[in-house]
Amino acid sequence: SYLPSRFKDKMDSLFLKTDPIKTTEAFFYGIGLPIEDVVENSDLEYRPAKSSMNAMINVDFKNDIRLISSIQNTHDGMMKMMHLGGHASHYKTISDDVPYLLKTPNYVLGEGVARYFESLASEYSWLNNIVVIDTTAQKQLVLVCQHLHQVDRLFRCRKLLVMADFEREIYV
């Protein structure tokens, strides 16, 4: 993570008593995009020797969707789970009538949906309904969330500039 450790520790402390998997299931159910069946067939539990890979797999292109990750009760775990939940909810809405070769959604659109839901894990107004904190901590959380969004935008912009430079070099 690119956050200073004091911000990371502050955000992680919010999720000590919050299960990101159950919270994500409840959230998507609440907005009418249930993913309980996907989570049930997935391997999301943290195990010390398990790979830290995050993936969504559409096993048979008939909406047998599975998620692979190693989710812990941390801010990063909540972000990963919301991101994967975004992918799962998006893929589940693709009709079985869509031909096999067209079953995968546009990468930019799919990643945009997942990034939107991932960003909620750092959004004060959403977090305030998920985690229980006192009034003093709420004021600190507002500042931490604002800082996190600023830093995230800067790093995302930097990543896009690097990718653009790379593609310009490789294709020109």
KARAGI-V464345 format. One record per backbone hydrogen bond with DSSP energy under -0.5 kcal/mol. CO is the residue of the C=O (numbers start at 1). NH is the residue of the N-H. If there is no record, write none. Layout:
{{CO/NH} {CO/NH}}
//
This chain:
{{4/7} {4/8} {5/9} {6/10} {7/11} {8/12} {9/13} {10/14} {11/14} {11/15} {12/15} {13/16} {15/18} {18/20} {19/23} {20/24} {21/25} {22/26} {23/27} {24/28} {25/29} {26/30} {27/31} {28/33} {29/32} {35/39} {36/40} {37/41} {39/42} {42/44} {43/69} {44/71} {47/50} {55/68} {57/59} {57/66} {63/65} {64/59} {66/57} {67/43} {68/55} {71/46} {72/74} {74/78} {75/79} {76/80} {77/81} {78/82} {79/83} {80/84} {81/85} {82/86} {83/87} {84/88} {85/89} {86/90} {87/91} {88/92} {89/93} {90/93} {91/94} {93/95} {95/98} {99/102} {100/103} {106/110} {107/111} {108/112} {109/113} {110/114} {111/115} {112/116} {113/117} {114/118} {115/119} {116/120} {117/120} {118/121} {119/122} {120/123} {122/124} {123/126} {123/127} {124/128} {126/129} {126/130} {127/130} {127/131} {131/133} {134/138} {135/139} {136/140} {137/141} {138/142} {139/143} {140/144} {141/145} {142/146} {143/147} {144/148} {145/149} {146/150} {147/151} {148/152} {149/153} {150/154} {151/155} {152/156} {153/157} {154/158} {155/159} {156/160} {157/161} {158/162} {159/163} {160/164} {161/165} {162/166} {163/167} {164/168} {165/169} {166/170} {167/171} {168/172}}
//
